[in-house]
Structure formats: C-alpha cells, structure tokens
Amino acid sequence: MLLRDFTYASRTLAKSPVFTATAIITIALGIGASTAIFSVTNAVLLCPLPYKDPDRLYFAISDMRKRNVKDFPLSNATFIDLRNGAADVFQEMGAVTTGRITVPREDDSPEQIRVAAVTPNFFRLMGAQIALGRDFTDADGQPQPAPPTPAAGAPAAQAPPRLPQMAILSYTYWQRRFGARRDIIGRPMPGRQGGTQIVGVLKPGFELLCSPDANMERHPDVWFAARLAYDNASRNNVEWRAIGRLKDGVTRQTAQGAVDRVAAELRKNFTIERTAGFFIRLEPMHQHVVEEVRPALLALMGAVIFLLLIACANVANLLLVRASLRERELAIRTALGGSWWRLVSQTLAEAVLLAISGALLGLGLAWVGIHELRVIAPASLPRLDAIGIDPAVLGFTALAAVAAAALFGLAPAVRAARPSVAVLLRASGRNAGLGGVGLLRNFVVVAEVALSFVLLIGSGLMFRSFLELQRINPGFNPHGLLTFLLLGGRGGQQPEERAARVREIRHSLQTLPGVQAVTASFPFPLAGGFSPIRWGLEPALTDPSKFQAVDFQIVLPGYFEVLHTPLIAGRAFTEADNAPDRKFVIVDQMLAAKAFPGESAIGKRLLTRIQTPEPEWVEVIGVVAHQRQASLAVPGREQIYFTDGFLRHGAVGYWAIQTAGDPGKYASAVRAAIARLDPHLLVTEMQPMDALVEHAQASTRFSLLLIGVFASVAALLAGVGLYGVLSTVVRQRTPEIGVRMALGAAPGSIFSLVVGQGLRLSAIGIALGVLAAFELTQAIASMLVGVKATDPVTFASMATLFFAIAAIASWLPARRAAGLDPTAALREE
C-alpha cells in the first residue's frame, strides 16, 4: 500500500514539473543552508573536545579584579602553588605556553616554527598519543640545578652542567622538516643551543584549543618539556595557561572552593596578589574555547531555522493551491467510496517525496556551502578542520526533511481529506475549491512575512554594525603601510650592538626607492600580543592597591608620525630619547584623562613596572590619540609607550614602512634588502596594514554575509509566497472582478483592491515581525557595534524595504486583474 502511494505520488509530481522543481528547490535552499550552518554548530559547540574525558577538563584562569584584568597567565610559582594546593580535587594538572622561534633549515636559511612548552604530564592529561619514540617523563621536567652559593670570600664555584631540554615533534613538522625519518629519535634538534634532544613524535590530529583572546598557537610544530622551578622572585613573569582534570565525583563548585583557598593564601602572602585583587576561576575547557564565537553561531543557527520555516511555509502554500485545484477530483473519489486515509496518505506521500528530493539536493548545496564557509570563516572560529558532513549532520538533514514534510504536508493533507462533496460537485467553475483555503493561505503568508522581517532586521543590524566599524577612527591611518615581523638574525648580546643592528635595518629599508618612512614597535596594533603592566601615582608607593593596569608598547622614534597617530599635547619621541637613561614615556588620551583629570599630563610623573622588580618613575612628554590595538569593536585599555632604547634596544620586532604607492608592491624589495643585510633574518607575516584592519572586521563580516544571504533568500521566498496568494485570489475572484467591471468599476480600483490586499497581509506580518524582533534581536546584541538591538532606524528602513518587496509582489497580479476583459471574466461564471 505504501509503495503504491509513493508510486502514484511520483507519477502525479512528474505531471507538474514546474511545480515540482519549484518546491524541491525551495526546500533544498532551506535544508541546505540549515545543514551547512548546523555542521559548523555541531563541530564547534556540540561535539566534545578531542581530548581524554573532555567534560572534566577545566582551565584555571587568573583575574586581577581590582585592575580589571581578566584571563591573565600564571607564573611558575603560582602554577606550582595551584597544582599542589588543589591536588585533592584535581586528578592531574598541567600547564602550557606557546610562541614562535626561528631555526635554520638544512641550507642554513631561517625558518619560523611554532613552539610550545608544557609540563611533562601534559600529553597524558590531554590524552594525546605518541606515534614514534616516547612521551615526556617526570624526569624531563626536573628543574635545572641551581648554581652553588660560594662561601664568604671564596671564589665563585663553577655552575653545574645544564640538563638537556626534551622535545616532541608534531607529526606534520616531522614529515615536513625531517622527511618522516625514524632515526631522528634521540638526536639533537638542529639549530637549538643547550642540548635539545628529540624524544618523540605526536600522532597526527592533535591541536591546542584555547580562547582566541589567549593568543595561543593552535598547532605547535615542536613541544618542549618545561623544567619549572619554584621561585617567588619570578611571580611577576607570567606565561602559563593551566588545565586540570577533576577527579571522579568532584563537582565544579567543590573544585572552585579549593581553588579559592589557594588564591586566598596567595593574596595573604604576596603584596601584588593582595592589592590587585587576584582570583582564580575554573571554567570548563569547552566553554572557554567557544565562548567568543557562541553568540554568532547561535544567531546564525536561528537564522537558518527561520529560513527553513519560511521555505516550508512557501511549499505549504504551493501544496494548498495544488490541493485546492484537485478538490473536485478528490470529491469524486470520495463519492465513489474512497477513504479519507487513502486521500491523506497519497497527499502526504507527495510531501515526503518533495522533502526527500529537497533534502538530497540540499545536502549537495550544504557540501558546497561548507567548503565556502571554511574559506570565509574568521580565524577566531575554532575547530575549522572538524567541520564537515558526519553522521550527526546527516541525522540533522534527515530530521529536517521529516520536519519539513510534516510542516508543509499536513495542512494540505487535512484539507484533501475533508472535501465538501456536494458543494464541489454542484460547482461549475474550475476554481471552485480555491475559496475554502484563502484564510489558511493568508495565515501562512503572514507567518512568512513575519519570519522574513525578523531576518531582515538581523541583517540590517549587522550591516549597521559593519558601517560603524568602517567609521571608527582606530587612532592610526592604515593606508599606504606595509607591515611585517622580523625574527632571528645575528644580533649582538650588548645593548650597543643591538641598537646598531636596529639602525642598520632601518637605514636599509629607508633607502629603498619609494619608501617614505620606516618605524618598528612591539607589539603592533591589531597584530595581537598586548598585555598589561602596572602604573600608579605617588599614593601607590604606600598603598599598592592604587596601582592599575595599562597596555604597553615599545616603539622607535617616528612611530606616531609613520602611523599618523595624532599628537594631542607635548611632543613625540626623538632619537635622543631612544636611550636607557631617558625615562620618558608617551601616554594616550585615555590614560592622561584617567591619571590627571582636568590637568595637563605633560611633565607629570608615573610609576610603571616594565623592566625592574619594583616600579620606577617615568616622565610624560606627550599625549597621543588612543589606538584600537586589540579590536576595532571595543576601545580597549589605556596605553603607555616606551622607546626601544628604554628597554636596552632590540625589543621591537614588528616593522612598518610608509610607501608612495601600493604597499604590496614593495614586498619583494623589502625581503631582498633584509636578505642582503643578514640572510639569517626571517621576514614573516608581511601584509599591508589594511589587511590587519580587514582581519579585525572578519567576525562581523562573516556574520553579516551569512545573515544577509539568509535574509535575502527569505525575503525573496516571502515575496514569491505573497505573489502566489494574490495570483490565486485573482484567479478565484475573476468572475467577481468581471461583475465589478461590468457595473462600472475602473481598472484602477481593481488594481488598488489587489495591491491593498497584498499590503494588508504584509502589514500584519511586519507588525508581528516587529514584536518578535524586539525580543529575538537581543540574542545578537553582543555582536553589534555602535548600534542597539532595537535601533529604530533599522526597524523603519527594513519595514520600508519589505513594503517595497510586497508592492512589487502585488503589482503583477494586480496588473493582471486590472487588465481582465469583463466579458471573458463573466463567461467563467
């Protein structure tokens, strides 16, 4: 029986190819879009992290609440205190830090590699497997022997030999650098001083997942075993991210209590921890990794569910018209003894066939969409490699197909099961059945309009945010700048040698044709790597709680001029300021207003700690505009600038050259100049500064693009649905229109009648959409920049836009109605 229903449904659908193709493509758009976004949501938000017992893994994150500093790394000693103090709740705790270094290739040319230092238990903690060699052992993390303390008056004793550093290679680096040679195990690592020894190779696929704000390398090439030593004097040197696995049966609340006791003990024993408001919070590792991208993904998932509902509503409208046109046939079959279940099952069979066909086509669209999503997705989106069509995604597609068949198939099926036999058999018009479904079809169109309007509002808000990002003044002019990072080289050990090397690099770049100016800094705006230091005024000398946090930057003289950062007061750095004994700084306008409200900051002194164990006095010589250094969306923390010479030269690594034309055309000349100067210098991360700005907008652009596409498709489907309803109305009311025109109704009044009905349906849908949007757009409030989720301009402009769409959708049927021949129309009666 079921096979007979599907056979009959397939023959029936084949007789209406235009209807069938339209319905299948509509469903495919909804299912394809929702499947593609679900694949991202599943990989990022739903799938467990690829670690051992991931639900028991927690980041131990330090905050300095009194200085408004969040997610701060830990020092060696703090990590050891935490590991020992919370041993009763954690089965195991490890730590990791990452960075980049240069090593020589076989031809002695420099190569940049990503590295990580970890506690010896790290891979056991995370469940990483070794493909070749061995894992780290506890002995690999034994601290380096301390030099002996000589007796009074005795000559300094010879320092004991240093222990070798053990290294494990990533699988891809082992293949790329060493050609997958198995004999490298136990051998020294090329280019590393101090006896670094390769002891193993990781199995492929392991990655380090952290919050994007943590600035951690996701795929280190080389992992080193850290020899952590307990040293209270180094508590200000922070670099470690701590991860722990809770013991069986230990709750998060219990573990947080143990960690709170450790933090309280540290606040009791150490001044900085006490005065800075040092706390440690436990955060589930999965939550920490996805916290930044969760709002955008949930918003996109909501958008595609809306799109799927709109597609279902559109197909339901098509099926309602189809059922209406077949009501005479169904009435005859009922009169001849056909059961209502046979009528329902055959109608549902058509819906199921459409849903299956749409799902298969949608799966193909999703496959293409996933590939494109990987290309345009921002770098902050974790687990990109895991996005794909897996069993969970296929299950979602199947569920979406079943839900779609139910949504757009039930109403036509119920309608088909209850034909008014006597009325339909007496009716003479070929469209007699159309009158009974008008209310239901109008309801479906209103729902389509409301859902589409919500998507349009979301798209409009994201577009407004994108425009606001374009208008934001970042505090510098990115145009005409080529930026790059210099690593390695044969710099000297003495400050004078390092200063000479920086001058050589600058001079070599400055003499290139077309180069107008050269500067360098560390870190660099929008390139990452910013971290806070302490600053304070005189009261902080006796009350350390008065210290606050500020982001610092080390620059060469000329930095502000090259980046066109406005000088608000005082003066910029000169070459004479670029020396260790010149205790001068420049602050941004935010720090100047905070430190010296209502006064000039020029000539004032600040306490800062950047290179000495205790804070030292520096003098403010200039105030500049605030630079947006970490993100364009938020202003960020106050800023203070030191010269490279203040830190004894050589700290700057990011370079920027101002060019006369397109900065990208100078890339090869810059590389050649650096190679002539020192072939061991590595030029990396070369890009125009405009690219850094575009990268900073990537998340907003990604969300805007997808929501905009979904909203456009939704508006098109809603417009098509409205057109279908009005076309059916014109066809249904053709005899009535003929009577009106015969009695003297002008074509203009008929035109207004049809258009008015379309606009009334749209107005009801928009009104419902406004009410829904006021609530639903709160979900994307955290993604917006410079605009509120209830922005009246966006709501008004989107309403106007949709009324225009409705007017166009209404115009064609209205024109047909106004052009009817009264005689032909009356003949249909």
C-alpha positions in Angstrom: 0.0 0.0 0.0 2.8 2.4 1.0 4.7 1.6 -2.2 1.6 2.2 -4.3 1.1 5.6 -2.6 4.7 6.7 -3.4 4.4 5.4 -7.0 1.2 7.3 -7.5 2.8 10.4 -5.9 5.8 10.3 -8.1 3.6 10.0 -11.3 1.5 12.9 -10.1 4.5 15.1 -9.4 6.1 14.2 -12.7 3.0 15.6 -14.5 3.7 19.0 -12.9 7.4 19.6 -13.5 7.4 23.3 -12.8 5.5 22.9 -9.5 7.8 20.0 -8.5 11.0 21.8 -9.4 9.9 25.0 -7.6 9.0 23.0 -4.4 12.2 20.9 -4.4 14.5 24.0 -5.0 12.7 25.9 -2.2 13.1 23.0 0.3 16.7 22.5 -0.9 17.6 26.1 -0.1 16.2 25.8 3.5 17.6 22.4 4.2 21.0 23.1 2.6 21.5 26.4 4.5 20.5 24.8 7.8 22.6 21.8 7.2 25.7 23.8 6.4 25.3 26.0 9.5 24.5 23.0 11.7 27.7 21.4 10.6 29.6 24.4 12.0 27.5 24.5 15.1 27.9 20.8 15.6 31.7 20.8 15.2 32.2 23.9 17.4 29.5 23.9 20.0 28.1 20.4 20.3 30.9 17.9 19.7 33.1 17.2 22.7 36.7 18.4 22.5 39.1 15.9 21.1 40.7 15.2 24.4 40.5 12.5 27.1 37.4 12.9 29.3 36.9 16.4 27.9 33.9 17.2 30.2 36.2 17.0 33.2 38.8 19.4 31.8 38.9 22.9 33.2 41.0 26.0 32.6 42.3 27.6 35.8 42.1 31.3 34.8 43.5 34.1 36.9 41.9 37.6 37.1 43.1 40.8 38.8 39.7 42.2 39.7 40.8 45.5 41.2 42.7 46.3 37.9 40.0 45.0 35.6 42.4 42.4 34.1 40.8 39.1 33.0 42.3 35.9 31.8 45.8 36.5 32.9 48.5 33.8 32.6 50.2 32.3 35.7 53.8 32.4 36.8 55.9 29.3 37.5 55.5 29.6 41.3 51.7 30.4 41.1 51.1 27.4 38.9 53.0 25.1 41.3 51.1 26.5 44.3 47.8 25.9 42.5 48.8 22.4 41.5 49.8 21.5 45.0 47.1 23.3 46.8 44.2 21.8 44.7 45.6 18.3 44.5 42.7 16.9 46.4 40.2 17.9 43.7 42.2 17.5 40.5 43.3 14.2 39.2 46.0 15.9 37.2 47.0 19.5 36.3 49.3 20.7 33.6 50.4 24.0 32.0 51.3 25.2 28.6 52.7 28.3 26.9 53.3 28.9 23.2 55.4 31.1 20.9 57.4 31.3 17.7 61.1 30.9 17.1 63.4 30.7 14.2 65.6 27.7 13.4 67.9 27.1 10.5 66.9 24.9 7.6 69.4 22.4 6.1 70.6 25.2 3.7 71.1 27.5 6.7 68.2 29.8 5.7 65.9 30.8 8.6 62.6 29.1 9.2 59.9 30.2 11.7 58.3 27.4 13.7 55.5 27.4 16.3 56.6 26.0 19.6 55.0 25.1 22.9 56.5 24.5 26.4 54.5 22.1 28.5 54.7 20.3 31.8 55.8 16.7 31.3 52.3 15.3 32.1 50.6 17.5 29.5 50.0 14.9 26.8 48.9 12.3 29.4 46.5 14.9 30.8 45.0 15.7 27.3 45.1 12.1 26.0 47.5 12.8 23.1 49.1 9.7 21.6 52.7 9.3 20.6 53.4 7.9 17.1 57.1 7.4 17.4 59.6 7.4 20.4 58.3 8.2 23.8 56.2 10.7 25.8 57.8 13.1 28.3 58.6 11.7 31.7 58.7 13.4 35.1 62.5 13.5 34.9 62.2 15.7 31.7 60.7 18.4 33.9 63.2 18.3 36.7 64.4 21.9 37.4 67.8 23.0 36.2 70.4 22.7 39.1 70.9 26.0 40.9 74.4 27.4 40.9 76.2 26.8 44.2 76.4 29.7 46.7 80.1 30.4 47.4 81.3 30.8 50.9 82.2 34.3 52.0 85.5 35.3 50.4 85.7 32.2 48.3 85.9 32.4 44.5 82.7 31.7 42.6 82.1 28.0 42.1 81.6 26.6 38.6 78.0 26.2 37.7 76.8 22.6 37.3 76.1 21.4 33.7 72.6 22.2 32.4 70.2 19.4 31.8 69.1 18.9 28.2 65.7 20.0 27.0 63.5 17.3 25.6 61.4 17.9 22.5 58.5 16.1 20.8 57.6 17.0 17.2 54.2 17.3 15.7 53.5 14.8 13.0 53.3 17.3 10.2 56.5 19.0 11.2 58.3 15.7 11.4 57.2 14.9 7.9 57.9 18.4 6.5 61.3 19.1 8.1 62.7 15.6 8.6 61.1 13.7 5.8 59.5 11.3 8.3 62.9 9.8 9.2 62.6 7.5 12.1 66.3 7.8 13.1 65.8 11.4 14.5 64.7 10.0 17.8 67.4 10.5 20.4 69.2 13.1 18.3 69.8 16.8 18.9 67.3 19.2 17.4 69.0 21.3 14.6 69.5 24.9 15.4 68.8 24.7 19.1 71.5 25.5 21.7 71.8 23.9 25.0 71.4 20.2 24.0 67.8 20.0 23.0 67.0 16.3 22.2 64.1 14.9 20.2 62.4 12.1 22.1 59.2 11.5 20.2 56.7 12.4 17.5 53.0 13.0 18.2 50.2 11.2 16.3 48.5 13.4 13.7 45.5 15.5 14.6 46.4 16.9 18.0 45.7 20.6 18.4 45.7 23.0 21.3 42.3 24.7 21.7 42.1 27.9 23.6 40.1 31.1 23.6 41.2 33.4 20.7 42.0 36.1 23.2 44.6 33.9 24.8 46.9 34.3 21.7 48.0 30.6 21.9 49.3 28.7 18.9 46.8 26.1 17.8 49.2 23.7 16.0 52.7 23.9 17.5 55.5 22.3 15.5 57.7 21.4 18.4 56.7 20.7 22.1 59.3 21.2 24.8 59.2 19.8 28.3 59.4 22.7 30.7 61.7 22.4 33.7 59.7 24.6 36.0 61.4 25.9 39.1 59.7 27.3 42.2 60.9 30.9 42.5 58.9 33.6 44.4 61.0 36.3 42.8 59.6 35.5 39.4 56.0 35.8 40.2 55.7 38.9 38.0 56.8 36.9 35.0 53.6 35.2 33.8 53.2 33.0 30.8 51.5 29.7 31.7 47.9 28.5 31.0 46.8 25.9 33.5 44.5 23.0 32.6 43.3 20.4 35.1 41.1 17.3 35.1 38.7 16.9 38.0 38.7 13.7 40.0 35.7 11.4 39.6 32.8 12.7 41.7 34.2 16.2 42.3 31.9 18.9 41.2 32.9 22.2 39.8 31.7 24.0 42.9 33.8 21.8 45.1 36.9 22.4 42.9 36.2 26.1 42.8 36.2 26.2 46.6 39.6 24.5 46.7 41.0 26.9 44.1 39.6 29.9 46.0 41.5 28.8 49.1 44.7 28.7 47.1 44.0 32.2 45.7 43.2 33.5 49.2 46.5 32.1 50.5 48.4 33.9 47.7 46.6 37.2 48.4 47.6 36.7 52.1 51.3 36.1 51.4 52.1 38.4 48.4 51.5 42.1 48.0 50.7 42.2 44.3 48.2 39.4 44.5 46.5 41.1 47.5 46.5 44.7 46.1 45.5 43.6 42.6 42.5 41.5 43.7 44.0 38.2 42.5 41.4 35.4 42.0 41.4 32.1 40.1 38.2 30.9 38.4 37.6 27.5 36.9 36.0 27.4 33.5 35.1 24.3 31.6 37.5 23.9 28.7 34.8 23.6 26.1 33.0 26.7 27.3 36.3 28.7 27.4 37.2 27.7 23.8 33.8 28.5 22.2 32.7 31.4 24.5 33.6 34.1 22.0 32.0 32.5 18.9 28.9 31.0 20.6 26.6 34.1 20.1 27.4 34.4 16.4 26.9 30.6 15.8 23.6 30.5 17.7 22.4 33.6 15.9 23.3 32.0 12.5 21.6 28.7 13.6 18.5 30.7 14.5 18.6 32.5 11.2 18.7 29.2 9.1 15.9 27.7 11.2 13.8 30.7 10.3 14.8 30.3 6.6 13.8 26.6 6.8 10.4 27.5 8.3 9.9 30.1 5.5 10.8 27.6 2.9 8.3 25.1 4.4 5.6 27.8 4.5 6.2 28.6 0.8 5.9 24.9 -0.2 2.8 24.6 2.0 1.3 27.4 0.1 2.1 25.7 -3.2 0.6 22.4 -1.9 -2.5 24.2 -0.7 -3.1 25.6 -4.1 -2.4 22.2 -5.7 -4.9 20.6 -3.2 -7.5 23.2 -4.0 -7.2 22.7 -7.7 -7.7 18.9 -7.1 -10.6 19.2 -4.7 -13.1 18.3 -7.4 -11.2 15.2 -8.3 -10.9 14.3 -4.6 -14.6 14.8 -4.1 -15.4 12.4 -6.9 -13.1 9.8 -5.4 -14.8 10.3 -2.0 -18.2 9.9 -3.6 -17.1 6.7 -5.2 -16.1 5.3 -1.8 -12.5 6.4 -1.4 -11.5 6.5 2.3 -10.2 9.7 3.9 -6.9 7.9 4.9 -6.2 7.0 1.3 -6.6 10.6 0.3 -4.4 11.8 3.2 -1.7 9.1 2.6 -1.4 10.0 -1.1 -1.1 13.7 -0.3 1.5 13.0 2.4 3.4 10.8 0.0 3.8 13.7 -2.3 5.1 15.9 0.6 7.5 13.2 1.7 8.9 12.7 -1.9 9.4 16.5 -2.2 11.1 16.6 1.2 13.4 13.7 0.4 14.3 15.2 -3.0 14.8 18.6 -1.5 17.0 17.1 1.3 19.2 15.3 -1.2 19.7 18.4 -3.3 20.1 20.4 0.0 22.8 18.1 1.1 24.7 18.8 -2.1 24.3 22.5 -1.5 25.4 22.1 2.1 28.6 20.3 0.9 29.4 23.3 -1.3 28.4 25.7 1.4 30.7 24.0 4.0 33.7 24.4 1.7 32.9 28.1 1.2 32.4 28.5 4.9 35.9 27.2 5.6 37.3 29.8 3.2 35.5 32.8 4.6 35.3 31.8 8.3 37.3 34.1 10.6 40.5 32.7 12.2 38.9 33.0 15.6 36.5 30.2 14.8 37.9 27.1 16.4 37.9 23.5 15.0 37.6 24.5 11.4 39.1 21.2 10.3 36.4 19.3 12.1 33.6 21.0 10.1 32.1 18.5 7.6 29.2 16.2 6.8 29.4 13.5 9.5 26.7 11.1 10.9 25.4 13.8 13.2 25.0 16.2 10.3 23.3 13.6 8.1 20.9 12.9 11.1 20.1 16.6 11.2 19.4 16.6 7.5 17.1 13.6 7.8 15.3 15.2 10.8 15.0 18.5 8.9 13.5 16.6 5.9 10.9 14.8 8.2 10.0 18.1 9.9 9.7 19.9 6.6 7.4 17.2 5.2 5.3 17.4 8.3 5.2 21.2 8.3 4.2 21.7 4.7 2.4 18.4 4.1 -0.1 18.2 7.0 -2.3 21.2 6.2 -2.8 20.2 2.5 -3.4 16.6 3.6 -6.0 17.5 6.1 -7.6 19.8 3.5 -7.6 17.0 1.0 -9.2 14.6 3.5 -12.3 16.7 4.0 -13.7 17.8 0.6 -17.2 19.3 0.6 -18.5 16.7 -1.8 -22.0 18.1 -2.6 -20.8 21.7 -2.9 -17.9 20.8 -5.2 -19.9 18.5 -7.4 -22.5 21.2 -7.9 -19.9 23.9 -8.6 -19.5 24.9 -12.2 -16.3 27.0 -12.1 -12.9 25.2 -12.5 -11.5 27.0 -9.4 -14.4 26.3 -7.0 -12.1 24.8 -4.5 -9.9 27.8 -4.1 -12.3 29.7 -1.9 -12.0 27.4 1.0 -8.3 27.8 1.6 -7.9 31.5 1.4 -7.8 32.1 5.2 -5.2 29.3 5.7 -3.1 30.6 2.8 -3.2 34.1 4.1 -2.1 32.9 7.5 0.9 31.1 6.0 1.9 34.2 4.1 1.6 36.4 7.2 3.9 33.9 9.0 6.4 34.0 6.1 6.4 37.8 6.2 6.9 37.9 10.0 9.8 35.4 9.9 11.4 37.1 6.9 11.1 40.5 8.6 12.9 39.2 11.7 15.8 38.0 9.4 15.8 41.4 7.6 16.1 43.2 10.9 19.0 41.0 12.0 20.7 41.6 8.6 20.1 45.3 8.9 21.6 45.5 12.4 24.7 43.6 11.3 25.0 45.9 8.3 24.7 49.0 10.5 27.4 47.5 12.8 29.7 46.9 9.8 29.2 50.5 8.7 30.0 51.7 12.2 33.2 49.7 12.1 34.2 51.5 8.9 33.6 54.8 10.6 35.6 54.1 13.7 38.8 56.0 14.0 41.4 53.4 15.1 43.9 56.1 16.1 46.1 55.5 13.1 45.9 55.6 9.3 46.4 52.1 7.9 46.7 53.1 4.2 50.0 53.0 2.5 51.7 50.9 5.2 53.5 47.6 4.7 53.9 45.7 7.9 56.0 42.6 8.7 57.7 40.8 11.6 61.4 40.2 11.8 62.8 37.2 13.6 66.2 35.7 14.2 69.4 37.2 12.8 72.8 37.5 14.2 72.3 40.4 16.6 74.8 41.1 19.3 74.4 40.5 23.0 75.3 44.0 24.2 72.8 46.9 24.0 75.1 48.9 21.7 75.3 46.0 19.3 71.5 45.6 19.3 71.0 49.3 18.8 73.4 49.3 15.8 71.5 46.4 14.3 68.2 48.2 14.5 69.7 51.3 12.9 71.1 49.2 10.1 67.7 47.6 9.4 66.0 50.9 9.5 68.6 52.6 7.2 68.4 49.7 4.7 64.7 49.9 4.4 64.7 53.7 4.4 66.9 53.9 1.3 64.6 51.7 -0.8 63.1 53.7 -3.7 59.5 54.8 -2.9 59.8 54.2 0.9 59.0 57.4 2.7 59.4 56.4 6.3 60.2 53.4 8.5 59.3 52.5 12.1 59.0 49.5 14.3 57.3 48.5 17.5 56.3 45.6 19.8 53.5 44.7 19.9 51.8 46.1 16.9 48.2 47.4 16.5 45.7 44.6 15.6 48.5 42.1 15.4 47.9 40.7 18.9 50.3 40.1 21.8 49.3 43.0 24.0 49.5 42.5 27.8 49.2 44.9 30.7 51.7 46.3 33.2 51.2 48.3 36.4 51.0 52.1 36.6 50.3 54.4 39.5 50.8 57.8 41.1 52.6 58.7 44.3 49.9 57.2 46.6 50.7 53.8 45.1 54.1 53.9 46.8 52.4 53.4 50.2 49.2 51.8 49.0 49.9 49.2 46.2 46.2 48.8 45.7 46.3 52.1 43.9 48.2 50.5 41.0 46.1 50.0 37.9 46.7 48.2 34.6 47.8 49.7 31.3 48.8 48.2 27.9 52.3 49.0 27.0 54.0 49.3 23.6 57.7 49.7 22.7 58.4 51.9 19.7 61.1 53.6 17.7 61.2 57.3 17.4 58.9 58.3 14.5 56.3 55.6 15.2 53.4 58.1 15.7 54.4 60.1 12.6 54.5 57.0 10.4 51.2 55.7 11.6 49.7 59.2 11.5 48.5 58.9 15.1 47.6 62.5 16.2 49.7 64.2 18.8 47.3 65.9 21.2 49.8 67.5 23.6 53.5 67.7 24.2 56.0 66.2 21.8 56.8 62.8 20.2 59.9 60.8 20.8 63.2 61.9 19.3 66.4 59.9 18.6 67.8 61.4 21.8 65.0 59.8 23.8 65.9 56.3 22.5 68.4 55.5 25.3 68.2 53.6 28.6 68.8 56.6 30.8 66.0 58.7 29.2 63.0 57.9 31.5 60.4 59.4 29.2 57.1 58.0 28.1 54.1 59.0 25.9 50.6 58.2 27.0 47.3 58.0 25.2 44.5 60.4 25.9 42.5 57.8 27.9 45.4 57.3 30.4 46.1 61.1 30.5 42.4 61.8 31.4 42.4 59.0 34.0 45.7 59.8 35.7 45.4 63.6 35.5 41.8 64.6 35.1 41.3 68.3 34.3 45.1 68.8 34.1 47.8 68.7 31.5 49.7 65.4 31.7 52.9 66.9 30.2 55.7 66.9 32.7 53.9 64.7 35.2 55.4 61.5 36.6 54.0 58.0 36.6 55.1 54.9 38.4 55.5 51.9 36.0 57.0 48.5 36.1 58.2 47.0 32.9 61.9 46.1 33.3 62.7 46.3 37.0 61.5 44.3 40.0 59.9 47.4 41.5 58.1 50.3 39.8 60.1 53.2 38.7 59.3 56.8 37.9 58.9 58.0 34.3 58.0 61.4 32.9 55.2 62.0 30.5 56.4 64.1 27.5 53.5 63.6 25.1 49.8 62.6 24.8 48.6 60.9 21.6 45.2 59.7 20.4 44.0 56.4 21.6 44.8 53.5 19.3 42.5 50.5 19.0 45.1 47.9 19.4 43.3 44.6 20.0 40.0 45.1 18.3 38.1 47.7 16.3 34.9 46.8 18.0 35.9 47.9 21.5 38.3 50.8 22.6 40.4 48.6 24.8 42.6 49.5 27.8 44.6 52.7 28.2 48.1 52.8 26.6 51.6 53.8 27.5 54.6 54.0 25.1 58.3 53.4 25.8 61.2 53.8 23.5 63.2 50.7 22.3 66.2 52.2 24.0 64.4 52.4 27.3 64.5 48.6 27.3 68.1 48.5 26.1 67.3 48.0 22.4 66.3 45.1 20.3 62.7 44.6 21.7 61.0 45.9 18.6 60.1 43.2 16.1 57.1 44.5 14.0 58.1 46.9 11.3 56.1 49.3 9.2 57.1 51.2 6.1 55.2 54.0 4.6 55.2 53.8 0.8 54.4 56.1 -2.1 52.0 53.7 -3.7 50.5 50.2 -3.3 52.5 48.8 -0.3 52.1 45.2 -1.6 54.4 46.1 -4.5 57.3 46.7 -2.1 57.3 43.2 -0.5 60.0 41.7 -2.8 62.2 44.7 -2.4 61.9 44.6 1.4 62.8 40.9 1.5 65.8 41.4 -0.7 67.0 44.3 1.4 66.7 42.3 4.6 68.4 39.3 3.0 71.4 41.4 1.9 71.7 42.8 5.4 71.5 39.4 7.2 70.4 36.2 5.5 69.6 34.8 8.9 66.8 37.3 9.5 63.4 35.9 8.7 60.7 38.2 7.3 57.3 36.8 8.2 53.6 38.0 8.5 54.2 40.5 5.7 51.0 42.3 4.7 49.6 45.8 4.2 48.2 47.3 7.3 44.8 47.5 5.6 44.8 43.7 5.7 45.2 43.8 9.5 42.2 46.1 9.7 40.2 43.8 7.4 41.2 40.8 9.6 39.9 42.7 12.6 36.5 43.0 10.9 36.4 39.4 9.9 33.9 38.1 12.5 31.4 40.9 11.8 31.8 40.5 8.0 31.3 36.7 8.4 28.1 37.1 10.3 26.9 39.9 8.1 27.5 38.0 4.9 25.6 34.8 6.1 22.7 36.6 7.8 22.4 38.9 4.8 22.3 36.0 2.4 19.7 34.2 4.5 17.6 37.3 4.8 17.7 38.0 1.1 16.6 34.4 0.3 13.9 34.7 3.0 12.6 38.0 1.6 12.5 36.5 -1.9 10.6 33.5 -0.7 8.1 35.6 1.2 7.7 37.8 -1.9 7.1 34.8 -4.0 4.6 33.5 -1.5 2.7 36.7 -1.5 2.7 36.8 -5.3 1.3 33.2 -5.2 -1.5 34.1 -2.9 -2.6 37.2 -4.8 -2.4 35.3 -8.1 -4.7 32.7 -6.7 -7.0 35.4 -5.4 -7.2 37.0 -8.8 -7.9 33.6 -10.4 -10.5 32.8 -7.8 -12.2 36.1 -8.0 -12.1 36.5 -11.8 -15.9 36.3 -12.1 -16.5 38.7 -9.3 -14.0 41.1 -10.9 -15.9 40.8 -14.2 -19.1 41.8 -12.5 -17.5 44.8 -10.8 -16.1 46.0 -14.1 -19.4 45.4 -15.9 -21.0 47.6 -13.3 -18.6 50.4 -13.9 -15.6 49.7 -11.7 -12.5 51.3 -13.2 -9.3 49.2 -13.7 -7.5 51.5 -11.2 -9.9 50.5 -8.4 -9.4 46.8 -9.3 -5.7 47.3 -9.2 -5.9 49.0 -5.8 -8.1 46.2 -4.5 -5.5 43.5 -5.2 -2.5 45.6 -4.1 -4.3 46.6 -1.0 -4.9 43.0 0.0 -1.2 42.3 -0.5 -0.1 45.3 1.5 -2.6 44.4 4.3 -1.1 40.9 4.6 2.4 42.3 4.6 1.4 44.9 7.3 0.1 42.2 9.6 3.2 40.1 9.0 5.5 43.1 9.6 3.7 44.0 12.8 4.1 40.5 14.2 7.7 40.5 13.0 8.4 43.8 14.8 7.1 42.3 18.1 9.2 39.1 17.6 12.3 41.1 16.5 12.3 43.2 19.7 12.9 40.0 21.6 14.9 37.9 19.3 17.5 40.5 18.3 18.7 40.6 21.9 20.5 37.4 21.0 22.9 39.3 18.7 23.3 42.3 21.0 26.9 41.3 21.9 27.8 41.1 18.2 26.7 44.7 17.4 29.0 47.7 17.2 27.7 51.2 17.7 24.0 50.3 17.3 21.4 49.0 19.7 19.4 45.7 19.0 16.2 47.8 18.9 17.6 50.5 16.7 14.5 52.4 15.3 16.3 53.4 12.1 17.0 49.8 11.2 13.4 48.7 12.0 11.9 51.6 10.0 14.2 51.1 7.0 13.6 47.3 6.9 9.9 47.8 7.1 10.1 50.2 4.2 12.2 47.7 2.2 9.7 44.9 2.8 6.8 47.1 1.9 8.6 47.7 -1.4 9.0 44.0 -1.9 5.4 43.4 -1.1 4.4 46.2 -3.6 6.4 44.5 -6.3 4.9 41.1 -5.5 1.4 42.6 -5.5 1.9 44.6 -8.7 2.0 41.7 -11.2 -1.3 40.0 -10.0 -2.9 43.4 -9.7 -2.0 44.4 -13.2 -3.5 41.1 -14.5 -6.7 41.7 -12.6 -6.9 45.3 -13.8 -6.5 44.1 -17.4 -9.2 41.5 -17.4 -11.9 41.5 -20.1 -15.2 41.8 -18.3 -17.0 39.7 -21.0 -14.4 36.8 -20.7 -14.5 37.1 -16.9 -18.3 36.8 -16.7 -18.2 33.9 -19.1 -16.2 31.9 -16.5 -19.1 32.3 -14.1 
